[in-house]
Amino acid sequence: MSTATASKPISGDKVYQVRARAALPLLVRQAEAGAPISYSALAEELGVPNPRNLNYVLGSIGQSLERLSKAWKTRVPPIQCLVVNKSTGLPGEGIGWFLVKKEDFSALPLRQKREIVEAELQHVFSYSRWREVLKAFEIEPTVTDLTPFVSKVTGGWDSGESEDHKILKAYVAQNPRVIGLGANIPAGVTEFPLPSGDRLDVSFKGKKVWVAAEVKSSISAEGDVVRGLFQCVKYRAVMEAVLRTELCPQNARAVLILESKFPHSLIPLRNILGVEVIDGISPKKG
């Protein structure tokens, strides 16, 4: 029996049900922002040590939405399909029970899985009754005022490049493994120019993927980390546009690399923007 069918609705007191009630408003936030979220990112925001423990949590949410659909006599999209594997960009196999009950989702070709999930994501993003869903379960929406953080970056750019930034940038360029790239990926190119006039701190371009690394050294203030998140959003969009002109699949990633620990207060902003962050990367440890 899969965790999707073994899980019970979110009204109980089991640990996964309590976590499901905490997770649902976060998923509603992501749906309203039009942004999927990785298992690890959601687990971190919920304070769940092991992302694998989310399987029952998401199954519980799915079961609850199925029941609500029957009560309302109209389909509520499976919002849990927003939670995806960082590597594949797909939700766990358990989502298949809610999407294609007459087929074995795990047996489908990857391309067909992506098509099914993408279509369902559009339903999730366009669904207008998520606040009513929360109210039906007597759950308050998450309230996150990110204005104070965003306002920190309106003062312009710092002048010049610090020595710490140069060292970290060079280290990341020479170590593709830092961002999870294999040994077959050559060293990155620093200060790679984009047609938008921007320059990527480090660019790794392989046959199937293009990855940009925006690096922030330990001397970067919180406002500069926020700026880095928005830089990644911009770079990814420009990189995908470049790939489109080359008639290539828009398989681009923009990763924020931090020498320091990522500020816990910025986790909601990171998740809303859908930016991948890798922290604690120090050339001194390498």
C-alpha positions as CSV (number, residue, x, y, z in Angstrom):
1,M,0.0,0.0,0.0
2,S,1.4,3.4,-1.0
3,T,1.8,6.3,1.5
4,A,-0.8,8.2,-0.5
5,T,-3.5,5.6,0.3
6,A,-2.2,4.7,3.7
7,S,-2.3,8.3,5.0
8,K,-5.4,9.6,6.7
9,P,-6.9,13.1,6.4
10,I,-5.4,16.0,8.2
11,S,-7.9,16.2,11.1
12,G,-6.1,13.8,13.4
13,D,-3.4,14.1,15.9
14,K,-0.7,11.9,14.4
15,V,2.6,13.7,13.8
16,Y,2.2,13.6,10.0
17,Q,-1.4,15.0,10.3
18,V,-0.1,17.9,12.4
19,R,2.6,18.5,9.9
20,A,0.0,18.3,7.1
21,R,-2.0,21.1,8.7
22,A,1.2,23.2,8.9
23,A,2.2,22.4,5.3
24,L,-1.1,23.1,3.6
25,P,-1.0,27.0,4.0
26,L,2.6,26.9,2.8
27,L,1.5,25.1,-0.3
28,V,-1.3,27.5,-0.8
29,R,1.2,30.3,-0.6
30,Q,3.3,28.5,-3.3
31,A,0.3,28.0,-5.5
32,E,-0.7,31.7,-5.3
33,A,2.9,32.6,-6.2
34,G,2.9,30.1,-9.1
35,A,6.0,28.3,-7.8
36,P,6.7,24.7,-7.1
37,I,8.8,23.8,-4.0
38,S,11.4,21.1,-3.5
39,Y,11.0,18.4,-0.8
40,S,14.1,19.6,1.0
41,A,13.0,23.3,0.9
42,L,9.5,22.5,2.3
43,A,11.0,20.2,5.0
44,E,13.4,22.9,6.1
45,E,10.6,25.5,6.4
46,L,8.5,23.0,8.3
47,G,11.4,22.0,10.6
48,V,11.2,18.4,9.4
49,P,14.6,16.8,9.7
50,N,14.2,14.2,6.9
51,P,12.4,15.2,3.6
52,R,11.3,11.6,3.2
53,N,9.0,12.1,6.2
54,L,6.9,14.4,3.9
55,N,5.5,11.4,2.1
56,Y,2.7,10.7,4.7
57,V,2.3,14.5,5.1
58,L,1.5,15.0,1.4
59,G,-0.6,11.9,1.2
60,S,-2.7,13.2,4.1
61,I,-3.2,16.5,2.2
62,G,-4.2,14.6,-0.9
63,Q,-6.7,12.4,1.0
64,S,-8.2,15.5,2.5
65,L,-8.6,17.3,-0.8
66,E,-10.2,14.2,-2.3
67,R,-12.8,14.2,0.5
68,L,-13.4,17.9,0.1
69,S,-13.9,17.5,-3.6
70,K,-16.7,15.0,-2.9
71,A,-18.3,17.2,-0.4
72,W,-18.2,20.2,-2.7
73,K,-19.1,18.1,-5.7
74,T,-16.3,19.8,-7.7
75,R,-12.7,18.8,-8.1
76,V,-10.0,20.5,-5.9
77,P,-6.7,20.1,-7.7
78,P,-4.0,18.0,-5.8
79,I,-1.9,20.9,-4.5
80,Q,0.7,18.4,-3.2
81,C,2.0,18.0,-6.7
82,L,3.7,21.4,-6.1
83,V,6.3,19.5,-4.0
84,V,9.0,18.2,-6.4
85,N,12.3,16.3,-6.4
86,K,15.1,18.8,-6.9
87,S,16.8,16.6,-9.5
88,T,13.9,15.5,-11.6
89,G,11.5,18.4,-11.1
90,L,8.7,15.9,-10.6
91,P,6.6,15.0,-7.5
92,G,7.0,11.7,-5.8
93,E,5.5,8.5,-7.3
94,G,2.6,8.7,-4.8
95,I,1.1,11.6,-6.7
96,G,0.2,9.2,-9.5
97,W,-2.6,7.8,-7.3
98,F,-4.2,11.2,-7.4
99,L,-3.5,11.9,-11.1
100,V,-3.9,8.7,-13.1
101,K,-5.6,6.1,-11.0
102,K,-6.1,3.8,-13.9
103,E,-2.5,3.7,-14.8
104,D,0.8,3.1,-13.0
105,F,2.4,6.5,-12.9
106,S,5.8,5.1,-12.1
107,A,5.7,3.0,-15.3
108,L,5.0,6.0,-17.6
109,P,7.8,7.5,-19.8
110,L,9.5,10.5,-18.2
111,R,8.1,12.8,-21.0
112,Q,4.6,11.7,-20.3
113,K,5.0,12.1,-16.6
114,R,6.2,15.7,-17.1
115,E,3.2,16.4,-19.4
116,I,0.7,15.1,-16.8
117,V,2.3,17.0,-14.0
118,E,2.7,20.2,-15.9
119,A,-1.0,20.1,-16.9
120,E,-1.9,19.6,-13.2
121,L,0.3,22.4,-12.0
122,Q,-1.5,24.8,-14.3
123,H,-4.8,23.7,-12.6
124,V,-3.2,24.3,-9.2
125,F,-1.9,27.7,-10.1
126,S,-5.2,28.9,-11.7
127,Y,-7.5,27.5,-9.0
128,S,-9.1,30.5,-7.3
129,R,-10.5,28.8,-4.1
130,W,-7.4,28.0,-2.1
131,R,-8.4,30.4,0.7
132,E,-11.8,28.7,0.9
133,V,-10.0,25.3,1.1
134,L,-8.0,26.5,4.1
135,K,-11.2,27.9,5.7
136,A,-12.9,24.5,5.2
137,F,-10.2,22.8,7.2
138,E,-10.2,25.7,9.8
139,I,-6.6,26.5,8.9
140,E,-5.3,30.1,8.8
141,P,-3.3,31.2,5.8
142,T,0.4,31.9,6.3
143,V,1.2,35.5,6.7
144,T,4.6,36.5,5.5
145,D,5.5,40.2,5.0
146,L,8.6,40.2,2.9
147,T,8.6,43.9,2.2
148,P,11.3,44.7,4.9
149,F,13.7,42.2,3.3
150,V,13.0,43.3,-0.3
151,S,13.4,47.0,0.6
152,K,16.9,46.4,1.8
153,V,18.1,46.0,-1.8
154,T,16.7,49.2,-3.2
155,G,19.8,51.2,-2.3
156,G,21.9,50.2,-5.3
157,W,24.9,48.1,-5.9
158,D,28.1,48.0,-3.9
159,S,31.1,49.4,-5.7
160,G,34.0,47.1,-6.7
161,E,34.6,43.4,-6.0
162,S,36.1,42.2,-2.7
163,E,39.0,39.8,-2.6
164,D,36.8,37.3,-0.7
165,H,34.3,37.3,-3.6
166,K,37.0,36.7,-6.1
167,I,38.4,33.7,-4.2
168,L,35.0,32.1,-3.7
169,K,34.1,32.7,-7.3
170,A,37.3,31.0,-8.5
171,Y,36.8,28.1,-6.1
172,V,33.3,27.4,-7.4
173,A,34.4,27.7,-11.0
174,Q,37.0,25.0,-10.4
175,N,34.7,22.7,-8.4
176,P,31.5,21.9,-10.3
177,R,30.7,19.3,-7.7
178,V,29.8,22.2,-5.3
179,I,26.5,22.6,-7.2
180,G,26.0,18.9,-7.8
181,L,27.5,18.7,-11.3
182,G,29.3,15.6,-12.3
183,A,33.0,15.1,-13.3
184,N,32.1,15.3,-17.0
185,I,31.2,19.0,-16.6
186,P,34.3,21.2,-17.4
187,A,35.4,24.0,-15.1
188,G,33.2,27.0,-15.1
189,V,33.7,30.3,-16.8
190,T,33.8,33.4,-14.6
191,E,32.2,36.7,-15.5
192,F,30.3,35.1,-18.3
193,P,28.4,37.8,-20.4
194,L,24.7,37.7,-21.0
195,P,22.9,39.6,-23.8
196,S,21.0,41.5,-21.1
197,G,24.3,43.2,-20.1
198,D,24.6,41.2,-17.0
199,R,27.5,38.9,-16.1
200,L,27.3,35.5,-14.4
201,D,29.7,35.0,-11.6
202,V,30.3,31.5,-12.8
203,S,28.8,29.7,-15.8
204,F,28.8,25.9,-16.3
205,K,27.4,24.9,-19.8
206,G,27.1,21.3,-20.7
207,K,25.3,19.6,-23.6
208,K,22.1,19.1,-21.6
209,V,22.1,21.8,-19.0
210,W,23.3,25.4,-18.3
211,V,24.0,26.3,-14.7
212,A,24.8,29.7,-13.4
213,A,26.3,30.3,-9.9
214,E,25.8,33.6,-8.2
215,V,28.2,33.7,-5.3
216,K,28.2,35.7,-2.1
217,S,31.1,35.6,0.3
218,S,31.0,35.6,4.1
219,I,31.2,39.4,4.2
220,S,27.9,39.8,2.3
221,A,25.1,41.4,4.4
222,E,21.5,40.1,4.4
223,G,20.5,42.7,1.9
224,D,23.1,41.4,-0.5
225,V,21.8,37.8,-0.1
226,V,18.3,39.1,-0.9
227,R,19.7,40.8,-4.0
228,G,21.4,37.5,-4.9
229,L,18.0,35.7,-4.8
230,F,16.5,38.2,-7.3
231,Q,19.6,38.0,-9.5
232,C,19.1,34.3,-9.8
233,V,15.5,34.8,-10.9
234,K,16.7,37.3,-13.5
235,Y,19.6,35.2,-14.8
236,R,17.5,32.1,-15.1
237,A,14.9,33.9,-17.3
238,V,17.6,35.4,-19.5
239,M,19.5,32.1,-19.8
240,E,16.2,30.4,-20.9
241,A,15.7,33.1,-23.5
242,V,19.2,32.6,-24.8
243,L,18.6,28.8,-25.1
244,R,15.3,29.5,-26.9
245,T,17.2,31.5,-29.5
246,E,19.5,28.6,-29.9
247,L,16.5,26.3,-30.4
248,C,17.6,24.3,-27.4
249,P,15.5,23.0,-24.5
250,Q,15.2,25.7,-21.8
251,N,17.1,23.6,-19.2
252,A,18.7,26.4,-17.2
253,R,19.5,26.7,-13.5
254,A,20.6,29.7,-11.5
255,V,22.0,28.8,-8.1
256,L,22.9,31.1,-5.2
257,I,26.1,30.0,-3.5
258,L,26.8,31.3,0.0
259,E,30.0,31.0,2.0
260,S,27.9,31.7,5.1
261,K,24.7,30.0,6.4
262,F,21.6,31.1,4.6
263,P,19.5,33.3,6.9
264,H,16.5,31.4,8.3
265,S,14.4,34.5,8.0
266,L,14.8,34.5,4.2
267,I,13.5,30.9,3.8
268,P,9.9,32.0,2.8
269,L,11.3,34.4,0.2
270,R,13.6,31.8,-1.2
271,N,10.8,29.3,-1.5
272,I,8.4,31.8,-3.1
273,L,11.0,32.8,-5.7
274,G,11.9,29.2,-6.3
275,V,15.6,29.8,-6.0
276,E,18.1,27.0,-5.2
277,V,20.5,27.9,-2.5
278,I,23.7,26.1,-1.5
279,D,25.3,27.5,1.6
280,G,28.4,26.8,3.8
281,I,30.7,26.6,0.8
282,S,34.1,27.8,1.9
283,P,37.4,27.7,-0.2
284,K,39.2,27.4,3.1
285,K,37.6,24.1,3.8
286,G,38.1,22.8,0.3
